[in-house]
């Protein structure tokens, strides 16, 4: 009998993310944490994390928010991004058949370690996407060794 292993790749990761999201929605729906009129008090915005030789790049989807609605902190080797997306006022003349937007508080904590240069972190918010660049400390960057 042969066993095949499925390689871990971006597609597998996306499938697991979708599965996790669907399970969260299922538990929220049947666990009494959410009704048709009110959404969960917490949500987890979609986040990408990439690494280059010189820095980490974090991008988070936060559509409809303003920069004053969230904050970014570097604490103990972790990047903390937290805030709150407030729910829009529902109009009584409308009957909503589907509400999929997520509202409430969020907090993403990304462990980066102590090898970052916290004084040079840069953040930009444009078109609903927050992009944070966290430079690595010089000592943490790879060093090429020449063979003689």
C-alpha angles and dihedrals in degrees: 000000000000126000121206123208120217109224116239107243141143092279092054090048091051091051091053091047090052091047092050091049092049092048091049090052091047093051091045092050097047099027094069092244093116136033129196090260100045130044128215116286091234135047138175115227119218110268135190123197122192132173132208129178091268107033151359120251120207123183124182128187108233105158118181094019131115125223090252089059093071140033136208125213135172111215129165095341093313130109110222118200114179140157145119134266108206119218117249116248109266115230116228093217091063129078110208113213095181134016113187102153113107122229137179136059124336137186127185117188115192118191109219102158130230095293095091132101099235093183092064100047112135129196131190129182117200134153093355095307124110113209120192124186116198112190118216118237113259091246091056096055117101116262121213115221118207116224115221 
